[in-house]
Structures are given as structure tokens and as C-alpha cells.
Amino acid sequence: MTGEPGEVVQETLRAADRLASLAPLALRQVKHAIRQGLHRDLASAMLLEVEAYNRLVDTEDRKEGIRAFNEKRAPKFEGR
């Protein structure tokens, strides 16, 4: 990226589209772990990641992600 204004906007929009396509529950947990982990030592930050994963294990979105992977298709996340 050269930093031209139009290119920066386009790259930002591409990044936003990519984030919007992710599982909303997982994205929320990632953001939480990053925000909280920045203020902790490495071991505590890693525990935050484990806790975040554990919150997602039984979600429908995780199951949909596994199904979509196995079926070689794009997942349809619903935030459940």
C-alpha cells in the first residue's frame, strides 16, 4: 500500500468487510481478549484467550463454522 488517500480508504473498507464476515460472537471475544490482555502479563493474557474460546465452544456459530469447513462452503454466522 502506498498510502494514497483513495487506496487507504479502499483498504480500510476491505478490512471492514472482512471483519463483518466473521462470526460476531468470536469477534467480540477477540476484541475483549485484546483489550484486556494488553494490560496483563503474558500468562494472564493467555488465560483470557482460553476463557474466550471456552465461551464459544457450545455456540451455534462454532458448529456452523465446522459444518461449513467440512462442506467446503462459506459459513453463515448468526451470532448464536
RALINBEL-V409886 format. One line per field, one symbol per residue. ss: DSSP state (@ for helix, = for strand, . for the rest). phi: phi as a letter, one per 20 degrees, with the letter a starting at -180 (. if undefined). psi: psi as a letter, one per 30 degrees, with the letter a starting at -180 (. if undefined). Layout:
ss: ???
phi: ???
psi: ???
//
This chain:
ss: ....@@@@@@@@@@@@@@@@@..@@@@@@@@@@@@@@....@@@@@@@@@@@@@@@...@@@@@@@@@@@..........
phi: .enfgfffffffffffffffeeffffffffffffgfffdcfgfffffgfffffffegeffffffffgfffelcffdecmc
psi: kfgkeeeeeeeeeeeeeeefflkeeeeeeeeeeeeeffglleeeeeeeeeeeeeffegleeeeeeeeeeeghlkljkgh.
//
